[in-house]
């Protein structure tokens, strides 16, 4: 449940903050926060910390997806052919990221692996 709830909350907070602080700044701060959480999970050898750090790292994908969608939609006109191509490429990359995260959570059944 934590690997679903924490990323959703991180994505929501980043979405709200991006209106106030800007898309790029919010993305940089969220990336530093999420990558730091993942690093802590790799160093600390406690199961609950590892689960939370995986959820925070998945939250980084939520932030990336949310902010890139905003940037693509706000920077191009709706009739632009480049916009539809950019969104298609972006969603293909997003799907590959989701597959990788699913494989990681399937393969790594032991938190010490």
Secondary structure, 3 states (H helix, E strand, C coil): CHHHHHHHHHHHHHHHHHHHHCHHHHHHHHHHHHHHHHHHHHHCCCHHHHHHHHHHHHHHHHHHHHHHHHHHHHHCCCCCHHHHHHHHHHHHHHHHHHHHHHHHHHHCCCCCC
